[in-house]
């Protein structure tokens, strides 16, 4: 199993997603979405090659779709580094 590192930018993304979800949908829905997102991130430690390479980025980066978000990460053979978690409608090329 690979090590898992969540970068500060991804941690901030998670916090922002949670806050937005609480505001828009309530605590229960936010908790469920957050739990699912955390589970998807954890699965990457077991299956780091499961996400395809996102097309058109300067630096190749993999992503895993989770509902309305994409989890962007890289894998160096031992560590999965979660870089960002972005809504599917965001401008990924500008933000990465």
PyMOL CGO cylinders between C-alpha atoms (Angstrom):
from pymol import cmd
from pymol.cgo import CYLINDER

trace = [
    CYLINDER, 0.00, 0.00, 0.00, 1.27, 3.46, -0.90, 0.3, 1, 1, 1, 1, 1, 1,
    CYLINDER, 1.27, 3.46, -0.90, 1.78, 6.26, 1.57, 0.3, 1, 1, 1, 1, 1, 1,
    CYLINDER, 1.78, 6.26, 1.57, -0.74, 9.08, 1.36, 0.3, 1, 1, 1, 1, 1, 1,
    CYLINDER, -0.74, 9.08, 1.36, 0.13, 12.79, 1.58, 0.3, 1, 1, 1, 1, 1, 1,
    CYLINDER, 0.13, 12.79, 1.58, -2.53, 15.49, 1.42, 0.3, 1, 1, 1, 1, 1, 1,
    CYLINDER, -2.53, 15.49, 1.42, -0.95, 18.79, 0.47, 0.3, 1, 1, 1, 1, 1, 1,
    CYLINDER, -0.95, 18.79, 0.47, -2.10, 22.02, 2.19, 0.3, 1, 1, 1, 1, 1, 1,
    CYLINDER, -2.10, 22.02, 2.19, -3.90, 23.18, -0.97, 0.3, 1, 1, 1, 1, 1, 1,
    CYLINDER, -3.90, 23.18, -0.97, -5.96, 19.96, -1.01, 0.3, 1, 1, 1, 1, 1, 1,
    CYLINDER, -5.96, 19.96, -1.01, -6.69, 20.28, 2.71, 0.3, 1, 1, 1, 1, 1, 1,
    CYLINDER, -6.69, 20.28, 2.71, -7.98, 23.80, 2.06, 0.3, 1, 1, 1, 1, 1, 1,
    CYLINDER, -7.98, 23.80, 2.06, -10.09, 22.46, -0.81, 0.3, 1, 1, 1, 1, 1, 1,
    CYLINDER, -10.09, 22.46, -0.81, -11.63, 19.83, 1.48, 0.3, 1, 1, 1, 1, 1, 1,
    CYLINDER, -11.63, 19.83, 1.48, -12.44, 22.45, 4.11, 0.3, 1, 1, 1, 1, 1, 1,
    CYLINDER, -12.44, 22.45, 4.11, -13.98, 24.73, 1.48, 0.3, 1, 1, 1, 1, 1, 1,
    CYLINDER, -13.98, 24.73, 1.48, -16.08, 21.92, 0.02, 0.3, 1, 1, 1, 1, 1, 1,
    CYLINDER, -16.08, 21.92, 0.02, -17.34, 21.04, 3.49, 0.3, 1, 1, 1, 1, 1, 1,
    CYLINDER, -17.34, 21.04, 3.49, -18.20, 24.64, 4.39, 0.3, 1, 1, 1, 1, 1, 1,
    CYLINDER, -18.20, 24.64, 4.39, -20.03, 25.16, 1.10, 0.3, 1, 1, 1, 1, 1, 1,
    CYLINDER, -20.03, 25.16, 1.10, -21.91, 21.89, 1.54, 0.3, 1, 1, 1, 1, 1, 1,
    CYLINDER, -21.91, 21.89, 1.54, -23.04, 22.82, 5.05, 0.3, 1, 1, 1, 1, 1, 1,
    CYLINDER, -23.04, 22.82, 5.05, -24.26, 26.20, 3.81, 0.3, 1, 1, 1, 1, 1, 1,
    CYLINDER, -24.26, 26.20, 3.81, -26.08, 24.81, 0.77, 0.3, 1, 1, 1, 1, 1, 1,
    CYLINDER, -26.08, 24.81, 0.77, -27.27, 21.37, 1.89, 0.3, 1, 1, 1, 1, 1, 1,
    CYLINDER, -27.27, 21.37, 1.89, -26.96, 21.11, 5.68, 0.3, 1, 1, 1, 1, 1, 1,
    CYLINDER, -26.96, 21.11, 5.68, -24.65, 19.33, 8.09, 0.3, 1, 1, 1, 1, 1, 1,
    CYLINDER, -24.65, 19.33, 8.09, -25.91, 15.78, 7.44, 0.3, 1, 1, 1, 1, 1, 1,
    CYLINDER, -25.91, 15.78, 7.44, -25.40, 16.05, 3.67, 0.3, 1, 1, 1, 1, 1, 1,
    CYLINDER, -25.40, 16.05, 3.67, -22.03, 17.74, 4.15, 0.3, 1, 1, 1, 1, 1, 1,
    CYLINDER, -22.03, 17.74, 4.15, -20.90, 14.98, 6.51, 0.3, 1, 1, 1, 1, 1, 1,
    CYLINDER, -20.90, 14.98, 6.51, -21.92, 12.26, 4.04, 0.3, 1, 1, 1, 1, 1, 1,
    CYLINDER, -21.92, 12.26, 4.04, -20.17, 13.98, 1.12, 0.3, 1, 1, 1, 1, 1, 1,
    CYLINDER, -20.17, 13.98, 1.12, -17.05, 14.54, 3.23, 0.3, 1, 1, 1, 1, 1, 1,
    CYLINDER, -17.05, 14.54, 3.23, -16.98, 10.91, 4.36, 0.3, 1, 1, 1, 1, 1, 1,
    CYLINDER, -16.98, 10.91, 4.36, -17.28, 9.73, 0.75, 0.3, 1, 1, 1, 1, 1, 1,
    CYLINDER, -17.28, 9.73, 0.75, -14.53, 12.10, -0.38, 0.3, 1, 1, 1, 1, 1, 1,
    CYLINDER, -14.53, 12.10, -0.38, -12.21, 10.90, 2.39, 0.3, 1, 1, 1, 1, 1, 1,
    CYLINDER, -12.21, 10.90, 2.39, -12.94, 7.26, 1.48, 0.3, 1, 1, 1, 1, 1, 1,
    CYLINDER, -12.94, 7.26, 1.48, -12.11, 7.95, -2.18, 0.3, 1, 1, 1, 1, 1, 1,
    CYLINDER, -12.11, 7.95, -2.18, -8.82, 9.56, -1.16, 0.3, 1, 1, 1, 1, 1, 1,
    CYLINDER, -8.82, 9.56, -1.16, -7.99, 6.60, 1.09, 0.3, 1, 1, 1, 1, 1, 1,
    CYLINDER, -7.99, 6.60, 1.09, -8.66, 4.14, -1.74, 0.3, 1, 1, 1, 1, 1, 1,
    CYLINDER, -8.66, 4.14, -1.74, -5.93, 5.83, -3.76, 0.3, 1, 1, 1, 1, 1, 1,
    CYLINDER, -5.93, 5.83, -3.76, -3.39, 4.49, -1.26, 0.3, 1, 1, 1, 1, 1, 1,
    CYLINDER, -3.39, 4.49, -1.26, -4.49, 0.97, -2.25, 0.3, 1, 1, 1, 1, 1, 1,
    CYLINDER, -4.49, 0.97, -2.25, -4.99, 1.63, -5.96, 0.3, 1, 1, 1, 1, 1, 1,
    CYLINDER, -4.99, 1.63, -5.96, -2.76, 4.58, -6.89, 0.3, 1, 1, 1, 1, 1, 1,
    CYLINDER, -2.76, 4.58, -6.89, -2.85, 3.87, -10.62, 0.3, 1, 1, 1, 1, 1, 1,
    CYLINDER, -2.85, 3.87, -10.62, -6.66, 3.78, -10.78, 0.3, 1, 1, 1, 1, 1, 1,
    CYLINDER, -6.66, 3.78, -10.78, -7.01, 7.37, -11.98, 0.3, 1, 1, 1, 1, 1, 1,
    CYLINDER, -7.01, 7.37, -11.98, -6.15, 8.29, -15.57, 0.3, 1, 1, 1, 1, 1, 1,
    CYLINDER, -6.15, 8.29, -15.57, -3.75, 11.08, -16.47, 0.3, 1, 1, 1, 1, 1, 1,
    CYLINDER, -3.75, 11.08, -16.47, -5.64, 14.36, -16.91, 0.3, 1, 1, 1, 1, 1, 1,
    CYLINDER, -5.64, 14.36, -16.91, -5.13, 15.62, -20.49, 0.3, 1, 1, 1, 1, 1, 1,
    CYLINDER, -5.13, 15.62, -20.49, -3.41, 18.88, -21.30, 0.3, 1, 1, 1, 1, 1, 1,
    CYLINDER, -3.41, 18.88, -21.30, -1.60, 19.70, -18.07, 0.3, 1, 1, 1, 1, 1, 1,
    CYLINDER, -1.60, 19.70, -18.07, 1.98, 21.01, -18.13, 0.3, 1, 1, 1, 1, 1, 1,
    CYLINDER, 1.98, 21.01, -18.13, 2.98, 18.46, -15.51, 0.3, 1, 1, 1, 1, 1, 1,
    CYLINDER, 2.98, 18.46, -15.51, 1.27, 15.08, -15.88, 0.3, 1, 1, 1, 1, 1, 1,
    CYLINDER, 1.27, 15.08, -15.88, -1.15, 14.48, -13.05, 0.3, 1, 1, 1, 1, 1, 1,
    CYLINDER, -1.15, 14.48, -13.05, -3.70, 11.77, -12.39, 0.3, 1, 1, 1, 1, 1, 1,
    CYLINDER, -3.70, 11.77, -12.39, -7.23, 12.36, -11.21, 0.3, 1, 1, 1, 1, 1, 1,
    CYLINDER, -7.23, 12.36, -11.21, -10.04, 10.41, -9.65, 0.3, 1, 1, 1, 1, 1, 1,
    CYLINDER, -10.04, 10.41, -9.65, -13.62, 11.55, -10.12, 0.3, 1, 1, 1, 1, 1, 1,
    CYLINDER, -13.62, 11.55, -10.12, -15.75, 11.69, -7.00, 0.3, 1, 1, 1, 1, 1, 1,
    CYLINDER, -15.75, 11.69, -7.00, -19.31, 12.87, -7.64, 0.3, 1, 1, 1, 1, 1, 1,
    CYLINDER, -19.31, 12.87, -7.64, -18.97, 16.57, -8.62, 0.3, 1, 1, 1, 1, 1, 1,
    CYLINDER, -18.97, 16.57, -8.62, -15.24, 16.83, -7.84, 0.3, 1, 1, 1, 1, 1, 1,
    CYLINDER, -15.24, 16.83, -7.84, -11.95, 15.60, -9.23, 0.3, 1, 1, 1, 1, 1, 1,
    CYLINDER, -11.95, 15.60, -9.23, -9.15, 14.54, -6.89, 0.3, 1, 1, 1, 1, 1, 1,
    CYLINDER, -9.15, 14.54, -6.89, -5.86, 15.50, -8.54, 0.3, 1, 1, 1, 1, 1, 1,
    CYLINDER, -5.86, 15.50, -8.54, -2.77, 13.62, -7.46, 0.3, 1, 1, 1, 1, 1, 1,
    CYLINDER, -2.77, 13.62, -7.46, 0.59, 12.27, -8.47, 0.3, 1, 1, 1, 1, 1, 1,
    CYLINDER, 0.59, 12.27, -8.47, 2.23, 8.99, -7.57, 0.3, 1, 1, 1, 1, 1, 1,
    CYLINDER, 2.23, 8.99, -7.57, 6.00, 8.45, -7.46, 0.3, 1, 1, 1, 1, 1, 1,
    CYLINDER, 6.00, 8.45, -7.46, 5.91, 4.70, -6.86, 0.3, 1, 1, 1, 1, 1, 1,
    CYLINDER, 5.91, 4.70, -6.86, 5.70, 4.96, -3.08, 0.3, 1, 1, 1, 1, 1, 1,
    CYLINDER, 5.70, 4.96, -3.08, 3.62, 8.03, -2.18, 0.3, 1, 1, 1, 1, 1, 1,
    CYLINDER, 3.62, 8.03, -2.18, 0.30, 9.34, -3.45, 0.3, 1, 1, 1, 1, 1, 1,
    CYLINDER, 0.30, 9.34, -3.45, 0.35, 13.13, -3.15, 0.3, 1, 1, 1, 1, 1, 1,
    CYLINDER, 0.35, 13.13, -3.15, -3.08, 14.76, -3.27, 0.3, 1, 1, 1, 1, 1, 1,
    CYLINDER, -3.08, 14.76, -3.27, -2.55, 18.19, -4.85, 0.3, 1, 1, 1, 1, 1, 1,
    CYLINDER, -2.55, 18.19, -4.85, -6.05, 19.64, -5.31, 0.3, 1, 1, 1, 1, 1, 1,
    CYLINDER, -6.05, 19.64, -5.31, -9.71, 18.70, -5.18, 0.3, 1, 1, 1, 1, 1, 1,
    CYLINDER, -9.71, 18.70, -5.18, -11.62, 20.75, -7.73, 0.3, 1, 1, 1, 1, 1, 1,
    CYLINDER, -11.62, 20.75, -7.73, -15.24, 20.95, -8.80, 0.3, 1, 1, 1, 1, 1, 1,
    CYLINDER, -15.24, 20.95, -8.80, -15.69, 19.50, -12.27, 0.3, 1, 1, 1, 1, 1, 1,
    CYLINDER, -15.69, 19.50, -12.27, -16.75, 22.93, -13.64, 0.3, 1, 1, 1, 1, 1, 1,
    CYLINDER, -16.75, 22.93, -13.64, -13.57, 24.71, -12.51, 0.3, 1, 1, 1, 1, 1, 1,
    CYLINDER, -13.57, 24.71, -12.51, -10.78, 25.68, -14.89, 0.3, 1, 1, 1, 1, 1, 1,
    CYLINDER, -10.78, 25.68, -14.89, -8.39, 22.86, -14.05, 0.3, 1, 1, 1, 1, 1, 1,
    CYLINDER, -8.39, 22.86, -14.05, -5.57, 23.97, -16.34, 0.3, 1, 1, 1, 1, 1, 1,
    CYLINDER, -5.57, 23.97, -16.34, -5.52, 27.42, -14.71, 0.3, 1, 1, 1, 1, 1, 1,
    CYLINDER, -5.52, 27.42, -14.71, -5.65, 26.08, -11.16, 0.3, 1, 1, 1, 1, 1, 1,
    CYLINDER, -5.65, 26.08, -11.16, -3.01, 23.35, -11.46, 0.3, 1, 1, 1, 1, 1, 1,
]
cmd.load_cgo(trace, "trace")
